[in-house]
């Protein structure tokens, strides 16, 4: 697992109230969901709505994610510069030594 993080993880900082809780390394994922809701009828009538969203996550070692809570911030350093995300809940531990942060991008913090 350490080789995996060495190859793919980015530096990050867990913050609480603006103060550093700890540095850590994370593997970031921001999947885009683009769903077409509704089905057109054969005659072309009907209504369709396009729904776009993304729910970013960050995978970290369980020990580094320990103690994180909703309301903390995770600052991730990308090649183009840091972005700050709100931690939406305590990290989800998967039993393999890893934990997943559910994140929400902060306004003005870049992104897609």
ROSE-4610 file (N, C-alpha, C; in Angstrom, 1 decimal, always signed):
// ROSE-4610
residu = [X/X/X/X/X/X/X/X/X/X/X/X/X/X/X/X/X/X/X/X/X/X/X/X/X/X/X/X/X/X/X/X/X/X/X/X/X/X/X/X/X/X/X/X/X/X/X/X/X/X/X/X/X/X/X/X/X/X/X/X/X/X/X/X/X/X/X/X/X/X/X/X/X/X/X/X/X/X/X/X/X/X/X/X/X/X/X/X/X/X/X/X/X/X/X/X/X/X/X/X/X/X/X/X/X/X/X/X/X/X/X/X/X/X/X/X/X/X/X/X/X/X/X/X/X/X/X/X/X/X/X/X/X/X/X/X/X/X/X/X/X/X/X/X/X/X/X/X/X/X/X/X/X/X/X/X/X/X/X/X/X/X/X/X/X/X/X/X/X/X/X/X/X/X/X/X/X/X/X/X/X/X/X/X/X/X/X/X/X/X/X/X/X/X/X/X/X/X/X/X/X/X/X/X/X/X/X/X/X/X/X/X/X/X/X/X/X/X/X/X/X/X/X/X/X/X/X/X/X/X/X/X/X/X/X/X/X/X/X/X/X/X/X/X/X/X/X/X/X/X/X/X/X/X/X/X/X/X/X/X/X/X/X/X/X/X/X/X/X/X/X/X/X/X/X/X/X/X/X/X/X/X/X/X/X/X/X/X/X/X/X/X/X/X/X/X/X/X/X/X/X/X/X/X/X/X/X/X/X/X/X/X/X/X/X/X/X/X/X/X/X/X/X/X/X/X/X/X/X/X/X/X/X/X/X/X]
num = [1/1/1/2/2/2/3/3/3/4/4/4/5/5/5/6/6/6/7/7/7/8/8/8/9/9/9/10/10/10/11/11/11/12/12/12/13/13/13/14/14/14/15/15/15/16/16/16/17/17/17/18/18/18/19/19/19/20/20/20/21/21/21/22/22/22/23/23/23/24/24/24/25/25/25/26/26/26/27/27/27/28/28/28/29/29/29/30/30/30/31/31/31/32/32/32/33/33/33/34/34/34/35/35/35/36/36/36/37/37/37/38/38/38/39/39/39/40/40/40/41/41/41/42/42/42/43/43/43/44/44/44/45/45/45/46/46/46/47/47/47/48/48/48/49/49/49/50/50/50/51/51/51/52/52/52/53/53/53/54/54/54/55/55/55/56/56/56/57/57/57/58/58/58/59/59/59/60/60/60/61/61/61/62/62/62/63/63/63/64/64/64/65/65/65/66/66/66/67/67/67/68/68/68/69/69/69/70/70/70/71/71/71/72/72/72/73/73/73/74/74/74/75/75/75/76/76/76/77/77/77/78/78/78/79/79/79/80/80/80/81/81/81/82/82/82/83/83/83/84/84/84/85/85/85/86/86/86/87/87/87/88/88/88/89/89/89/90/90/90/91/91/91/92/92/92/93/93/93/94/94/94/95/95/95/96/96/96/97/97/97/98/98/98/99/99/99/100/100/100/101/101/101/102/102/102/103/103/103/104/104/104/105/105/105/106/106/106/107/107/107/108/108/108/109/109/109/110/110/110/111/111/111/112/112/112]
x = [+0.8/+0.0/+0.9/+2.0/+2.9/+3.4/+3.6/+4.1/+2.9/+1.7/+0.5/+0.4/+0.5/+0.4/+1.6/+2.8/+4.0/+3.8/+3.2/+3.0/+1.8/+0.7/-0.5/-1.0/-0.5/-1.0/-0.5/-1.3/-0.9/-0.8/+0.1/+0.1/-1.2/-1.6/-2.8/-2.5/-3.4/-3.4/-4.8/-5.0/-6.3/-6.3/-7.4/-7.5/-8.8/-8.7/-9.9/-9.8/-10.9/-10.9/-9.7/-9.2/-8.1/-6.7/-6.7/-5.4/-5.1/-3.8/-3.4/-3.6/-4.3/-4.5/-3.3/-3.1/-2.0/-1.8/-0.6/-0.4/-0.7/-1.1/-1.4/-1.2/-1.3/-1.3/-2.6/-3.2/-4.5/-4.5/-5.3/-5.6/-7.0/-7.0/-8.2/-9.0/-10.3/-11.2/-12.4/-12.6/-13.7/-14.5/-15.3/-16.1/-17.2/-17.3/-18.4/-19.6/-20.7/-21.9/-22.8/-23.1/-23.9/-25.0/-26.2/-27.3/-28.4/-29.0/-30.1/-31.4/-32.2/-33.4/-34.6/-35.5/-36.6/-36.4/-37.4/-37.3/-38.2/-37.6/-38.4/-39.4/-40.5/-41.5/-41.0/-41.6/-41.2/-41.5/-42.5/-42.9/-42.0/-41.0/-40.0/-40.5/-41.8/-42.3/-41.7/-42.0/-41.5/-40.5/-40.1/-39.2/-38.0/-36.8/-35.6/-34.9/-34.3/-33.5/-32.1/-31.1/-29.7/-29.3/-28.8/-28.4/-26.9/-26.1/-24.7/-24.3/-23.4/-22.9/-21.6/-20.9/-19.7/-19.7/-19.2/-19.0/-17.6/-16.7/-15.3/-15.1/-14.1/-13.6/-12.1/-11.6/-10.1/-9.9/-9.0/-8.7/-7.4/-7.4/-6.2/-5.9/-4.8/-4.5/-5.4/-5.9/-6.8/-6.2/-4.9/-4.3/-4.2/-4.0/-3.8/-5.2/-6.3/-7.6/-8.3/-7.7/-8.3/-8.6/-9.8/-10.1/-10.7/-10.7/-11.4/-12.9/-13.5/-14.9/-15.6/-16.9/-17.6/-17.3/-17.1/-16.7/-15.2/-14.4/-13.0/-12.8/-11.6/-11.3/-10.1/-10.1/-9.0/-8.4/-7.2/-6.5/-5.6/-5.9/-5.1/-4.2/-3.0/-2.0/-2.0/-2.5/-2.5/-1.4/-1.0/+0.1/-0.2/-1.5/-1.8/-2.0/-1.9/-2.1/-3.0/-3.1/-4.0/-5.5/-6.3/-7.8/-8.2/-9.2/-9.7/-11.2/-11.4/-12.7/-13.2/-14.5/-15.1/-15.3/-15.0/-15.2/-16.7/-17.4/-18.8/-19.3/-18.4/-18.7/-17.4/-17.4/-16.2/-15.8/-14.5/-14.1/-14.6/-14.9/-15.5/-14.3/-14.2/-13.1/-13.5/-12.7/-13.1/-12.6/-11.8/-11.3/-10.0/-9.4/-8.2/-7.0/-7.3/-6.3/-6.5/-7.6/-7.8/-9.1/-9.3/-10.5/-10.8/-12.1/-12.5/-13.2/-12.7/-13.3/-14.3/-15.5/-16.5/-16.4/-16.2/-15.8/-16.8/-16.8/-17.5/-16.6/-16.5/-15.5/-16.0/-15.1/-15.4/-15.5/-16.4/-16.5/-15.2/-14.9/-13.6/-12.4/-12.5/-11.4/-11.0/-11.5/-11.1/-11.9/-11.5/-12.2/-12.6/-13.6/-14.0/-15.0]
y = [-1.2/+0.0/+1.3/+1.2/+2.4/+2.8/+1.8/+2.1/+2.7/+2.3/+2.9/+4.3/+4.7/+6.1/+6.9/+6.3/+7.0/+7.4/+6.5/+6.8/+7.8/+7.7/+8.4/+9.5/+9.5/+10.4/+11.8/+12.8/+14.2/+14.7/+15.7/+16.2/+17.0/+16.9/+17.6/+18.0/+18.9/+19.3/+19.2/+18.6/+18.6/+19.8/+20.6/+21.8/+21.8/+22.4/+22.6/+24.1/+24.8/+26.2/+27.0/+26.6/+27.3/+26.8/+26.0/+25.6/+24.2/+23.9/+22.6/+21.5/+20.5/+19.3/+18.3/+18.1/+17.2/+17.3/+17.1/+16.8/+15.4/+15.1/+13.7/+13.7/+12.5/+12.3/+11.6/+12.1/+11.6/+11.3/+10.4/+10.1/+10.7/+11.8/+12.6/+12.0/+12.0/+11.6/+12.6/+13.1/+14.1/+13.6/+12.5/+12.0/+12.9/+13.1/+13.9/+13.0/+13.4/+12.6/+13.5/+12.9/+13.6/+12.7/+12.9/+12.0/+12.7/+12.0/+12.5/+11.9/+12.8/+12.3/+12.5/+11.5/+11.5/+10.7/+10.3/+9.5/+10.1/+10.4/+11.0/+10.0/+10.4/+9.5/+9.3/+8.3/+8.1/+9.2/+10.0/+11.2/+12.4/+12.2/+13.3/+14.2/+14.0/+14.9/+14.3/+15.0/+14.5/+15.5/+15.4/+16.3/+15.6/+16.1/+15.6/+16.7/+16.3/+17.3/+16.7/+17.5/+17.1/+17.5/+16.5/+16.8/+16.5/+17.5/+17.3/+17.6/+16.8/+17.0/+16.2/+16.5/+15.7/+15.7/+14.6/+14.4/+14.0/+15.0/+14.7/+13.8/+13.0/+12.2/+12.2/+11.8/+11.7/+10.4/+9.6/+8.3/+8.6/+8.2/+8.4/+7.2/+7.1/+6.0/+6.3/+5.2/+5.3/+6.0/+5.8/+6.4/+7.9/+8.4/+9.8/+10.5/+9.7/+10.3/+10.3/+9.6/+9.4/+10.8/+10.9/+12.1/+13.2/+13.1/+14.1/+14.0/+15.2/+15.3/+16.2/+16.1/+17.1/+18.5/+19.3/+20.7/+21.0/+20.0/+20.2/+20.6/+21.0/+21.3/+20.5/+20.1/+19.4/+20.2/+20.7/+21.4/+20.5/+20.3/+19.4/+20.2/+19.8/+20.6/+19.9/+20.5/+20.0/+20.7/+20.2/+20.8/+22.3/+22.6/+24.0/+24.9/+24.3/+25.0/+24.4/+24.8/+24.2/+24.5/+23.5/+23.7/+23.3/+24.0/+23.6/+23.1/+22.0/+21.3/+21.2/+21.2/+21.0/+19.5/+19.0/+17.6/+17.4/+16.6/+16.5/+15.5/+14.6/+13.6/+13.0/+12.3/+11.6/+10.6/+10.4/+9.5/+8.1/+7.5/+6.1/+5.1/+4.3/+3.3/+2.1/+1.5/+0.4/-1.0/-1.0/-2.3/-2.7/-2.0/-2.4/-1.4/-0.5/+0.5/+1.8/+1.9/+3.1/+3.8/+5.1/+5.8/+6.8/+7.0/+7.9/+9.1/+10.3/+11.6/+11.9/+12.3/+12.8/+14.4/+15.0/+16.4/+17.3/+18.5/+19.5/+20.7/+21.1/+22.2/+23.5/+24.2/+25.6/+26.5/+27.5/+28.5/+29.2/+29.4/+30.1/+29.3/+28.0/+27.1/+26.4/+26.9/+26.2/+25.0/+24.2/+23.0/+23.0/+22.1/+22.0/+23.1]
z = [+0.0/+0.0/+0.0/+0.6/+0.7/-0.7/-1.5/-2.9/-3.7/-3.5/-4.1/-3.8/-2.5/-2.1/-2.6/-2.6/-3.1/-4.5/-5.3/-6.8/-7.1/-6.3/-6.7/-5.7/-4.5/-3.5/-3.6/-3.2/-3.2/-1.8/-1.6/-0.2/+0.1/+1.4/+1.9/+3.3/+3.8/+5.2/+5.7/+6.8/+7.5/+8.5/+8.3/+9.1/+9.9/+11.1/+11.9/+12.4/+12.0/+12.4/+11.9/+10.7/+10.1/+10.6/+11.7/+12.3/+11.8/+11.6/+11.1/+12.1/+11.7/+12.6/+12.3/+11.0/+10.6/+9.1/+8.6/+7.2/+6.9/+5.6/+5.2/+3.7/+3.2/+1.7/+1.3/+0.2/-0.2/-1.7/-2.1/-3.5/-3.8/-4.6/-4.9/-6.0/-5.9/-7.0/-7.1/-8.3/-8.5/-9.7/-9.5/-10.6/-11.1/-12.3/-12.8/-13.2/-12.7/-13.0/-14.0/-15.1/-16.1/-16.5/-15.9/-16.1/-16.9/-17.8/-18.6/-18.0/-17.4/-16.7/-17.6/-17.6/-18.5/-19.8/-20.4/-21.6/-22.7/-23.8/-24.9/-25.5/-25.9/-26.5/-28.0/-28.6/-30.0/-31.0/-30.6/-31.5/-31.2/-30.4/-30.1/-29.0/-28.6/-27.5/-26.2/-25.1/-23.8/-23.3/-22.1/-21.5/-20.9/-21.2/-20.6/-19.9/-18.8/-18.0/-17.8/-18.1/-17.8/-16.4/-15.7/-14.3/-14.2/-13.8/-13.7/-12.2/-11.7/-10.4/-10.2/-9.2/-8.8/-7.3/-6.8/-5.3/-5.1/-4.8/-4.7/-3.4/-3.5/-2.4/-2.3/-1.2/-1.0/-0.2/-0.7/+0.0/+0.8/+2.1/+2.9/+3.8/+4.3/+5.3/+6.5/+7.0/+8.2/+9.3/+9.6/+10.8/+10.5/+9.3/+9.0/+9.0/+8.7/+8.7/+10.1/+11.0/+12.3/+13.0/+13.5/+14.3/+13.4/+12.1/+11.2/+11.4/+11.4/+11.6/+10.6/+10.5/+9.7/+10.1/+9.1/+9.4/+9.3/+9.4/+9.1/+7.7/+7.3/+5.9/+5.5/+4.2/+3.7/+2.5/+2.7/+1.7/+0.9/-0.4/-1.2/-2.2/-2.3/-3.1/-4.5/-5.5/-6.9/-7.6/-8.8/-9.5/-9.8/-10.0/-10.4/-9.1/-7.9/-6.7/-5.8/-4.5/-3.5/-3.8/-3.4/-3.3/-2.0/-1.4/-0.1/-0.2/+0.5/+0.5/+1.9/+2.1/+3.4/+3.6/+4.7/+5.1/+5.5/+4.8/+4.9/+6.0/+6.4/+7.5/+7.9/+9.0/+9.5/+8.4/+8.2/+7.1/+7.3/+6.1/+6.1/+6.1/+7.1/+7.2/+6.5/+5.6/+4.8/+5.3/+6.4/+7.0/+6.4/+5.4/+4.8/+5.2/+6.1/+6.5/+5.8/+5.0/+4.3/+4.8/+4.5/+4.9/+3.7/+3.5/+2.4/+3.0/+2.6/+3.0/+1.9/+2.3/+1.4/+1.5/+0.4/+0.4/-0.4/-0.1/-0.9/-1.2/-2.5/-2.8/-2.2/-1.7/-1.2/-2.3/-2.2/-3.3/-3.5/-4.8/-5.1/-5.0/-4.8/-4.6/-5.8/-7.0/-8.2/-8.5/-9.4/-9.8/-11.2/-11.5/-12.9/-13.3]
